[in-house]
């Protein structure tokens, strides 16, 4: 494989292969590999997550100062925010109200702890098992909020398909909608033109790096935007079937047990 100009890595189900205090973290092998490779080739986290305290700890654990968050809505290069794009407030409020009609779970700005919304608190116990630990009712939503990203979750995949179709017909000119999750059972909504590919490209432009020689590693369809933009988009074996079908390369092993370190080994001097 060619030596990449930059290596963009997703977090969940791609590089976070260990658990500490019930939190996803890098295994020591992955952590050391990222730090070592970053000395020669820029390694950049490119994730759907926002900058929560947990995500900041993950970034700091590998001494990285550049990252792409919220699927490209926020880009930080050398500790400087160079790009930030929210969903227009009027459109965001309309989207919130439309999703509420379907009575599905919404998570705003990837903040599961503070901004998870649903219609019935009676289902709180079930949803806590699915990571929605601080569920709020729809009417608790602060309508002055700035929204960079929606996550929409529903146990019924056919219902998610219906929601996506409805939102694309109504708001397709204003937002980007993509699937996520290992089984494509999550919708993610960002401002129009915002994607991991656009965020990765912004980083490359600021660092004067050839984006066509950069690579991106991921596991879900929110990584698929990088296909055809970066030099190579790579899926781990555990990735969703839909993403594996479009990725440039599918690795023969999963992200577990330091799969990322195994992949990065080829770039060590």
Beta strands, then each sheet from edge to edge (+ up, - down):
strand 1: 6-9
strand 2: 18-20
strand 3: 23-25
strand 4: 42-46
strand 5: 67-69
strand 6: 74-77
strand 7: 80-84
strand 8: 105-108
strand 9: 116-118
strand 10: 135-137
strand 11: 149-153
strand 12: 175-180
strand 13: 186-191
strand 14: 215-218
strand 15: 232-235
strand 16: 249-250
sheet 1: 7+ 6- 5+ 4+ 1+ 14+ 15+ 16+
sheet 2: 2+ 3-
sheet 3: 10+ 9+ 8- 11+ 13- 12+
end
